[in-house]
Amino acid sequence: MFTSLLETQRTAITVVVFIGTFFAALTIGRILKRRAGVRLGILYQLFCLTLAFYTALAAYGVHTTWRNHLGAAATLLSTAFVFALVNRYIFDLYFERRRQITIPHFLREVVALVIFLIALLFVLSVGYHAERELKGVLAGSGIAAIILGFAGQNLFGGIIAGMSIQINRPYKVGDWLQVGDRFAEVMEINFRSTRLCTNDNIYLDIPNNEIVRTTIVNLHYPTEVHAMRIRVGVDYNVPPNRVKDALARAASTANGVLANPPVKVFLVDFADHAVTYEIKFYMGNHARINEINDAVRTNVWYELKRQRITIPFPIRTLQLERRKLPAGDKDHQEAHAILRGEPLFQCLSAAQIYNLVEQSDLNHFGRGERVIEEGAEGDSMFVLMRGAAQVSVSKNGKVIPVATLSSGDCFGEMSLLTGEKRSATVRAEGDCYVMEISKDVMAQIVRESPDCLRQLSEILARRKMETEGIVKDAALPADQAAKENEYRATFLRRLKTFFEL
């Protein structure tokens, strides 16, 4: 009877342990699911049931082979619970929510498989270590694992490298990278490769395990602003400081070049046929590199042409030129006709206008270049021989177009005659051919004809009054005539002072 009572107690304890273990495991799973969002399915319920059976058998004291099988099953089923925790706390909360890194479904499955294999190897090596057949299975599985390892080393190497890139974030989608000799934009980052696109719309798919072994230059880190360099060879006879100033002006006005940090020019080499200078300029998004390089080189050509600075031919090249005689030059004849019709120069003789044209400079300006800039110092005027240009002024931080100049128009005369700062910006709309009349040339003409000063002062006074809206088409009242006389006297005095007469 006593034995029967003990047996009843053991059975009751076993039932209590079974029920307690089962419901305790289910409660833990339900709490994790509701409060932390851990995804637990049918496999977790099977794990709870198997664990309860195993615990109950252990409490009852059963020692049989199938109890070992039950423990092995519980261990293997527990991998579903372990992976659910990894999936929620590591993949979802840490990587995707905190680090903003998307973990692909394939990688999650690989991690789940690894966890299951670790558990399986543990069960086979610990729970069945005495079974010879299972030892053979372990040996065979080890050989298979080695074969699979060699076959999939590139795949898993790419996945590991992809994880490293996602965690360290050396670049992101939209960044421009220099990989080897190529410049390309990052289009996609996955756990196998990084996909790039060059300026020529050529797509590159570089495996991650290769790109992590390559030196990568991220042009957009920490910001998009980065420096680029262009080299130019210039004639040995030109002083370096003059060349640096010209190249800096050309690059600074190129479309797309940032004003800050400023452009810098360095003398980098004394080459065989030229002195080599390097222009360092800053730009934003690297997608415009071709357009910006073109703008810088184009501006350099025009600026060096205007400054009479030569980009020499290689000394191994034989250059033959046949120069045309300057007599009867068509451009000079055209400029002579334009100045002949300009009221400012009607006081000059034909010979004086001819000398004025002959001593003036003819320059090229490219599309978008500024011929003169509002607020800049100036002591020359311009005659637009060919092309078109836009006149604009700045007001309240905005650029306002006010006029369009065409062939035959003159501008900048106020700075030539009085030394005033430029009152507007004139920018070439296309390629322009411009004659520039300097103060020195004009001063020589004025000294020969001092009577012209009075006529020039009258013209400038009338233009100023027209600008102020005082004079329309009507005759001048007495007070307006007095105002004109005041302006005329002021301009006459300024002309004499400016030309040192």
C-alpha positions in Angstrom: 0.0 0.0 0.0 2.9 2.3 0.9 4.4 1.6 -2.5 1.2 2.4 -4.2 1.0 5.7 -2.4 4.5 6.7 -3.5 3.6 5.8 -7.0 0.6 8.0 -6.9 2.6 10.9 -5.6 5.2 10.5 -8.3 2.5 10.4 -10.9 0.9 13.5 -9.5 4.2 15.4 -9.4 4.9 14.3 -12.9 1.6 15.7 -14.1 2.1 18.9 -12.2 5.6 19.3 -13.7 4.3 18.6 -17.2 1.4 21.1 -16.9 3.5 23.7 -15.1 6.4 23.5 -17.6 4.0 23.6 -20.6 2.0 26.6 -19.4 5.1 28.5 -18.1 6.7 28.2 -21.5 3.5 29.3 -23.2 3.2 32.3 -20.9 6.7 33.4 -21.6 6.0 33.1 -25.3 2.8 35.0 -25.0 4.5 37.9 -23.1 7.3 38.1 -25.6 4.8 38.1 -28.5 2.5 40.8 -27.0 5.0 43.2 -25.4 8.1 42.8 -27.7 6.5 41.6 -30.9 8.5 38.4 -31.0 7.0 36.2 -33.8 6.4 32.7 -32.4 4.5 30.1 -34.3 3.5 26.4 -34.2 7.2 25.3 -33.8 7.3 27.1 -30.5 4.2 25.4 -29.3 5.7 22.0 -30.2 8.8 23.0 -28.3 6.8 23.8 -25.2 5.0 20.4 -25.5 8.2 18.5 -26.0 10.0 20.4 -23.2 7.1 19.6 -20.9 7.3 15.9 -21.7 11.0 15.8 -21.2 10.8 17.6 -17.9 8.0 15.4 -16.7 10.0 12.2 -17.6 13.0 13.6 -15.8 10.9 14.3 -12.7 9.4 10.8 -12.8 12.9 9.3 -13.2 12.5 7.6 -16.5 15.9 6.6 -18.1 15.2 5.3 -21.5 16.6 5.7 -25.0 13.5 7.5 -26.3 13.9 10.1 -23.4 17.2 11.0 -25.1 15.4 11.3 -28.4 12.8 13.6 -26.8 15.6 15.8 -25.4 17.2 16.0 -28.8 13.9 17.0 -30.3 13.4 19.7 -27.7 16.9 21.1 -28.4 16.2 21.2 -32.1 12.8 22.8 -31.7 14.4 25.4 -29.4 16.3 26.8 -32.4 13.0 28.3 -33.6 12.7 30.2 -30.3 16.3 31.4 -30.5 16.0 32.5 -34.0 12.7 34.4 -33.2 14.6 36.3 -30.5 17.5 37.1 -32.9 15.1 38.1 -35.7 13.3 40.5 -33.4 15.9 42.1 -31.2 19.0 42.0 -33.5 17.6 42.3 -37.1 14.4 44.3 -36.5 15.1 46.5 -33.5 18.9 47.0 -33.8 19.6 47.0 -37.6 16.4 48.1 -39.2 15.0 50.5 -36.6 18.1 52.0 -35.0 20.7 51.7 -37.8 18.2 52.1 -40.7 19.7 49.0 -42.4 17.4 46.6 -44.3 18.1 43.0 -43.6 17.0 40.8 -46.6 14.9 37.7 -46.1 17.7 35.5 -47.6 20.1 36.5 -44.8 17.5 35.8 -42.1 17.1 32.3 -43.5 20.8 31.7 -43.6 21.1 32.7 -39.9 18.2 30.4 -39.1 19.9 27.6 -40.9 23.2 28.2 -39.1 21.5 28.2 -35.7 19.8 24.9 -36.5 23.0 23.3 -37.8 24.8 24.3 -34.6 22.0 22.7 -32.5 22.0 19.6 -34.7 25.8 19.1 -34.4 25.5 19.6 -30.6 22.8 17.0 -30.3 24.7 14.5 -32.5 28.0 15.0 -30.7 26.7 15.1 -27.1 23.5 13.1 -27.1 24.6 10.3 -29.4 28.4 10.3 -29.0 28.4 6.6 -28.3 26.6 5.5 -31.5 29.1 4.4 -34.2 26.6 5.0 -37.0 26.1 8.6 -35.9 29.8 9.1 -35.7 30.0 8.0 -39.3 27.2 10.4 -40.1 29.1 13.2 -38.4 32.3 12.3 -40.3 30.3 12.4 -43.6 28.6 15.6 -42.7 32.0 17.2 -41.9 33.3 16.2 -45.3 30.1 17.6 -46.9 30.5 20.8 -44.9 34.1 21.2 -46.1 32.9 20.8 -49.7 30.0 23.2 -49.3 32.4 25.7 -47.6 34.7 25.7 -50.6 31.8 25.9 -53.0 30.1 28.8 -51.2 33.0 30.8 -49.9 32.5 33.6 -52.5 28.8 33.7 -51.6 29.2 33.8 -47.9 32.2 36.1 -48.2 30.1 38.6 -50.1 27.3 38.3 -47.5 29.8 39.0 -44.7 31.3 41.9 -46.6 27.8 43.2 -47.3 27.0 43.1 -43.6 30.3 45.0 -42.9 29.3 47.7 -45.4 25.8 48.0 -44.0 27.1 48.4 -40.5 30.1 50.7 -41.1 28.2 52.8 -43.8 31.4 53.9 -45.8 29.0 55.1 -48.5 25.3 55.2 -49.2 22.9 55.3 -52.2 23.5 58.6 -54.1 27.1 59.0 -53.1 29.7 59.3 -55.9 32.7 57.0 -55.5 36.1 56.7 -57.2 36.8 53.0 -57.6 40.1 52.6 -59.3 40.1 54.9 -62.4 36.3 55.1 -62.5 33.9 57.6 -61.0 30.4 56.3 -60.4 27.2 56.9 -58.4 26.0 54.3 -55.9 22.6 53.0 -57.1 22.0 50.0 -54.8 23.7 48.2 -51.9 22.7 44.7 -51.2 24.3 41.8 -49.3 26.0 40.4 -52.3 27.2 43.4 -54.3 27.2 47.2 -54.8 25.7 48.5 -58.0 27.2 51.7 -59.5 26.4 53.9 -62.5 28.9 56.1 -64.3 28.2 59.4 -66.1 27.9 57.4 -69.3 25.0 55.3 -67.9 27.3 52.2 -67.7 26.3 50.0 -64.7 28.9 48.3 -62.6 28.0 45.4 -60.3 31.0 44.9 -57.9 30.8 42.0 -55.4 31.1 43.2 -51.8 34.0 40.9 -51.0 36.0 42.6 -53.8 35.0 46.2 -53.1 36.0 45.9 -49.4 39.5 45.0 -50.6 39.7 48.1 -52.8 40.6 51.7 -51.8 37.4 53.7 -52.2 37.3 57.5 -52.4 33.8 58.8 -51.3 33.5 62.2 -53.0 30.3 63.0 -51.1 31.5 62.3 -47.6 31.1 64.1 -45.2 29.4 66.6 -47.7 28.9 66.8 -51.4 31.5 69.7 -51.6 34.8 68.4 -53.0 37.8 69.6 -54.9 38.8 68.7 -58.5 41.9 69.7 -60.4 42.7 70.6 -64.0 46.2 71.2 -65.4 47.1 73.7 -68.1 50.4 74.3 -69.9 51.4 77.9 -70.5 54.2 79.7 -72.4 57.5 80.1 -70.4 57.7 83.8 -71.3 54.6 84.8 -69.2 55.2 85.7 -65.5 53.7 83.0 -63.2 51.6 85.5 -61.1 50.0 86.9 -64.2 49.1 83.4 -65.3 47.7 82.5 -61.9 45.5 85.5 -61.8 44.1 84.8 -65.2 43.4 81.1 -64.5 41.8 82.0 -61.2 39.5 84.5 -62.8 38.5 82.0 -65.5 37.8 79.1 -63.2 35.9 81.3 -60.6 33.4 82.5 -63.2 32.7 79.0 -64.7 29.2 77.7 -64.2 29.0 75.2 -61.4 32.2 76.2 -59.6 31.6 77.1 -56.0 32.6 80.5 -54.7 33.6 79.1 -51.4 36.2 77.5 -50.9 37.9 79.8 -53.4 39.7 78.7 -56.5 43.4 78.1 -56.1 46.1 77.9 -58.8 49.5 76.2 -58.3 52.6 76.0 -60.5 53.4 72.3 -60.4 56.0 71.6 -63.1 58.5 73.0 -65.6 57.7 70.7 -68.5 59.5 70.3 -71.9 57.4 72.8 -73.8 55.4 74.7 -71.2 55.0 75.7 -67.5 52.3 73.5 -66.0 49.7 75.0 -63.7 47.1 73.2 -61.7 43.7 74.7 -61.1 42.0 73.5 -57.9 38.3 74.3 -57.7 35.3 73.1 -55.6 32.0 71.7 -56.8 28.9 70.1 -55.4 27.2 67.0 -56.8 29.7 65.0 -58.9 27.1 64.2 -61.5 27.9 67.5 -63.2 31.7 66.9 -63.5 31.7 66.8 -67.3 29.8 70.1 -67.7 31.9 71.8 -65.0 35.2 70.7 -66.4 34.0 71.9 -69.8 33.0 75.3 -68.4 36.4 75.7 -66.7 38.5 74.7 -69.7 36.3 76.9 -72.0 36.7 79.9 -69.7 40.4 79.3 -69.5 40.8 79.4 -73.3 38.9 82.7 -73.6 40.7 84.3 -70.7 44.1 83.4 -71.9 43.2 84.6 -75.4 42.2 88.0 -74.0 45.3 88.3 -71.9 47.5 87.3 -74.9 48.8 84.3 -73.0 49.8 81.4 -75.3 49.1 77.8 -74.7 52.2 76.5 -76.6 52.2 73.7 -79.0 54.5 70.7 -78.1 58.0 71.3 -79.2 58.0 68.2 -81.3 55.3 69.6 -83.5 56.1 71.8 -86.4 53.5 74.6 -86.7 53.3 76.6 -89.9 51.1 79.8 -90.0 50.4 82.2 -92.8 49.5 85.5 -91.3 47.2 88.0 -93.0 48.2 91.6 -93.5 46.4 93.9 -91.0 45.8 96.6 -93.6 42.1 97.0 -94.4 41.1 94.7 -91.6 37.3 94.1 -91.8 36.9 94.2 -88.0 38.6 97.5 -87.8 36.5 99.0 -90.6 33.4 97.8 -88.9 34.4 99.3 -85.6 35.3 102.6 -87.3 31.8 102.7 -88.8 30.2 102.0 -85.4 32.2 104.7 -83.6 31.5 107.2 -86.4 27.8 106.9 -85.6 28.2 107.1 -81.8 27.5 110.6 -80.4 30.4 110.3 -78.0 32.9 110.3 -80.8 31.3 112.7 -83.3 33.8 115.4 -82.1 36.7 113.3 -83.4 38.1 113.4 -86.9 38.2 110.3 -89.1 41.9 110.0 -88.5 41.5 110.1 -84.7 38.8 107.5 -84.8 41.0 105.4 -87.0 43.9 105.7 -84.4 41.4 104.9 -81.6 40.3 101.7 -83.3 43.9 100.6 -84.2 45.1 101.0 -80.6 42.1 99.2 -79.0 41.9 95.5 -78.2 39.7 92.9 -79.8 38.7 90.1 -77.5 36.5 87.0 -77.5 34.0 86.2 -74.7 32.4 82.8 -74.4 28.7 82.0 -73.6 27.9 82.9 -70.0 31.1 84.9 -69.4 30.8 88.4 -67.8 32.2 91.1 -69.9 31.8 93.6 -67.1 30.4 93.1 -63.6 28.2 95.5 -61.6 30.1 97.4 -58.9 33.6 96.5 -60.3 36.2 99.2 -61.0 36.6 100.1 -64.6 38.3 102.6 -66.9 37.3 101.3 -70.4 34.3 101.0 -72.7 33.3 98.3 -75.1 31.9 98.0 -78.6 30.0 94.7 -79.3 31.2 93.7 -82.8 29.5 90.4 -83.1 27.1 88.4 -80.9 24.6 89.3 -78.2 24.8 90.2 -74.5 22.4 90.6 -71.7 22.5 93.6 -69.3 21.3 93.0 -65.7 21.3 94.8 -62.4 21.1 93.5 -58.8 18.3 94.6 -56.6 17.3 93.2 -53.2 19.4 90.2 -53.8 17.8 89.4 -57.2 19.3 89.7 -60.7 17.0 91.7 -62.9 17.5 91.7 -66.8 17.1 95.3 -68.2 18.3 95.1 -71.8 19.8 93.0 -74.5 22.8 94.3 -76.6 23.4 93.3 -80.2 26.1 93.9 -82.8 27.1 97.6 -83.0 26.0 98.6 -79.4 28.4 100.4 -77.1 28.5 100.1 -73.3 30.7 101.1 -70.3 31.3 104.6 -71.6 30.7 106.2 -68.1 33.6 104.2 -66.6 35.8 105.1 -69.6 35.2 108.9 -69.3 34.8 109.4 -65.5 36.2 106.2 -63.8 32.9 105.4 -62.2 32.2 101.8 -61.1 30.3 99.6 -63.4 26.5 100.3 -63.0 25.4 96.9 -64.5 26.6 93.4 -65.4 26.9 92.5 -69.1 27.1 88.8 -69.8 27.6 87.2 -73.2 24.6 85.2 -74.4 26.7 83.4 -77.0 30.2 83.8 -78.3 30.9 87.5 -78.5 33.6 89.5 -80.3 34.2 92.8 -78.4 36.4 95.8 -78.9 37.7 97.4 -75.7 38.8 101.1 -75.6 41.0 101.8 -72.7 41.6 105.0 -70.7 45.1 105.3 -72.0 44.1 105.2 -75.6 41.2 107.7 -75.0 43.4 110.0 -73.0 45.8 110.4 -75.9 42.9 111.3 -78.3 41.4 113.8 -75.7 44.8 115.5 -75.2 44.9 116.1 -79.0 41.4 117.5 -79.1 40.7 119.3 -75.7 37.6 120.9 -77.2 35.9 117.5 -77.2 35.7 117.6 -73.4 33.0 120.2 -73.5 30.9 118.1 -76.0 31.5 115.0 -74.0 30.4 116.7 -70.8 27.2 117.8 -72.5 26.4 114.3 -73.7 27.0 112.8 -70.3 24.9 115.4 -68.6 22.0 114.8 -70.9 22.2 111.0 -70.5 22.2 111.3 -66.8 19.1 113.5 -66.9 17.4 111.0 -69.2 18.3 108.2 -66.8 16.8 110.2 -63.9 13.6 110.8 -66.0 14.0 114.6 -66.1 14.2 114.9 -69.9 11.7 113.4 -72.2 11.0 115.0 -75.6 9.8 118.4 -74.3 11.9 121.6 -74.1 13.8 122.2 -70.9 12.2 124.5 -68.3 14.5 127.0 -66.6 15.1 124.9 -63.5 15.8 121.8 -65.6 18.2 123.8 -67.7 20.0 124.9 -64.6 20.2 121.2 -63.5 21.7 120.3 -66.9 24.3 123.1 -66.6 25.2 121.8 -63.1 25.7 118.3 -64.5 27.6 119.6 -67.4 30.0 121.5 -65.2 30.4 118.5 -62.9 31.2 116.1 -65.7 33.6 118.6 -67.3 35.5 118.8 -64.0 35.5 115.1 -63.6 36.7 114.5 -67.2 39.6 116.9 -66.7 40.5 115.3 -63.4 40.2 111.7 -64.7 42.3 112.4 -67.8 44.7 114.6 -65.9 44.2 117.7 -68.1 
